[in-house]
Amino acid sequence: ILELFFLEKMKVQIESDLPGLGQMLKDARVEIEPTPVAYELGMTPANLYRIESESNKSIPLTRLRGMASMYGAAGQEILDQVKNLVLKELGVKDG
């Protein structure tokens, strides 16, 4: 008898407010057309617009990383801000 066990990884979810994240993402996109960005990330352009206008109140980290990767240096700046916010939420002190 062959038994297979599939173990799921434990996930940690952190909810943090980052006012203006949608606008930062929109500004970082600069001259990149929204449709190719959306399709590359597996979503519709309408969903991208909802993220940028902050109609969506959350964004999966994987999607945020994908957007940041496509946006280059400006995207990296956004990830740095998110990182600092998460470290603050966790109570991690500098140094």
Secondary structure, DSSP 8 states (H G I E B T S, - for coil): ------------------TTHHHHHHHHHTTS-HHHHHHHTTS-HHHHHHHHTT-SS---HHHHHHHHHHHTHHHHHHHHHHHHHHHHHHT----
